[in-house]
């Protein structure tokens, strides 16, 4: 369900107040959802693998903590805290967490409706 304009208001908060869900073992997710964009904070256990996939959403990722081996269109990229990634719609990507906990901020547009039901 996408919030409609009447339901949206400005938000000032911090991550400690955002509910935490676990969409899969080893993954914690927090979401702030707007009308056309969503921001997700993910925490991944060390060595966790997210399989390569595509989706119709544009995605930007900020690595907050840890090191990640991203595969983007089959090319390996090792990124760490402070690095930013951009995935255009339908871009094939996946990730393997390195030997420590990883925290990522993902921003999606349009909203990942599949995240709202999972």
C-alpha positions as CSV (number, residue, x, y, z in Angstrom):
1,X,0.0,0.0,0.0
2,X,1.4,3.4,-1.0
3,X,0.6,6.2,1.3
4,X,-1.6,8.9,-0.3
5,X,-1.0,12.6,-0.1
6,X,-3.6,13.0,2.7
7,X,-1.7,10.5,4.9
8,X,1.7,12.0,4.5
9,X,3.2,14.6,6.7
10,X,6.7,15.8,7.4
11,X,8.8,13.5,9.5
12,X,11.7,14.2,11.9
13,X,13.0,11.1,13.7
14,X,16.0,8.8,14.2
15,X,16.6,5.2,13.3
16,X,16.0,4.1,16.9
17,X,12.4,5.0,16.5
18,X,11.9,3.1,13.2
19,X,10.5,-0.4,13.6
20,X,12.9,-3.2,12.7
21,X,11.8,-6.2,10.6
22,X,13.7,-9.3,9.5
23,X,12.7,-10.2,6.0
24,X,15.2,-13.1,5.9
25,X,17.7,-14.7,8.3
26,X,20.7,-12.4,8.9
27,X,18.9,-9.3,7.6
28,X,17.3,-6.5,9.5
29,X,15.4,-3.8,7.7
30,X,14.0,-0.4,8.7
31,X,11.9,1.7,6.3
32,X,10.8,5.3,5.9
33,X,8.2,5.5,3.1
34,X,7.1,8.6,1.3
35,X,4.8,9.0,-1.6
36,X,7.3,8.5,-4.4
37,X,10.5,7.4,-2.6
38,X,11.5,5.1,0.2
39,X,14.6,4.8,2.3
40,X,15.7,1.5,3.9
41,X,18.4,0.9,6.4
42,X,19.6,-2.7,6.2
43,X,21.9,-4.5,8.6
44,X,23.4,-7.7,7.3
45,X,25.3,-10.4,9.1
46,X,28.9,-11.1,8.1
47,X,29.3,-13.3,5.0
48,X,25.6,-13.1,4.0
49,X,24.9,-13.4,0.3
50,X,22.1,-11.5,-1.5
51,X,21.6,-13.3,-4.9
52,X,21.9,-11.3,-8.1
53,X,18.6,-9.8,-9.1
54,X,16.9,-7.0,-11.0
55,X,13.9,-4.8,-10.2
56,X,12.2,-2.0,-12.0
57,X,13.1,0.5,-9.2
58,X,16.0,3.0,-9.4
59,X,18.2,2.4,-6.4
60,X,21.0,4.4,-4.7
61,X,23.0,2.7,-1.9
62,X,25.2,4.3,0.7
63,X,27.6,2.0,2.6
64,X,27.5,3.1,6.2
65,X,29.5,0.3,7.8
66,X,31.5,-2.7,6.7
67,X,32.8,-4.0,3.3
68,X,30.7,-5.5,0.6
69,X,31.5,-7.4,-2.6
70,X,28.9,-6.2,-5.1
71,X,28.4,-7.9,-8.4
72,X,27.0,-5.3,-10.9
73,X,26.2,-6.7,-14.4
74,X,28.7,-9.5,-13.6
75,X,31.5,-7.2,-12.6
76,X,32.9,-7.4,-9.1
77,X,33.2,-4.2,-7.0
78,X,34.4,-4.2,-3.4
79,X,33.0,-1.2,-1.5
80,X,33.3,0.1,2.0
81,X,31.9,2.7,4.4
82,X,31.4,6.0,2.6
83,X,31.0,4.5,-0.9
84,X,27.8,5.3,-2.9
85,X,26.3,3.1,-5.6
86,X,23.6,3.8,-8.2
87,X,21.6,1.1,-9.8
88,X,19.4,2.2,-12.7
89,X,16.1,0.3,-13.2
90,X,16.5,-3.3,-14.3
91,X,20.2,-3.3,-13.5
92,X,21.5,-6.8,-12.4
93,X,23.2,-6.7,-9.0
94,X,23.9,-8.8,-5.9
95,X,26.1,-8.6,-2.9
96,X,28.2,-10.7,-0.6
97,X,29.0,-9.2,2.9
98,X,32.6,-9.4,3.9
99,X,33.9,-10.5,7.3
100,X,32.0,-8.0,9.4
101,X,28.5,-6.6,10.0
102,X,27.3,-4.4,7.1
103,X,24.9,-1.4,7.3
104,X,23.5,0.0,4.1
105,X,21.1,2.8,3.3
106,X,19.1,2.0,0.2
107,X,16.9,4.6,-1.5
108,X,14.3,3.4,-4.0
109,X,12.1,5.2,-6.5
110,X,9.3,4.3,-7.0
111,X,8.5,2.7,-3.7
112,X,9.2,-1.0,-3.3
113,X,5.6,-2.2,-2.8
114,X,7.0,-5.7,-2.3
115,X,8.8,-4.5,0.8
116,X,5.5,-3.3,2.3
117,X,4.0,-6.7,2.3
118,X,7.1,-8.8,3.3
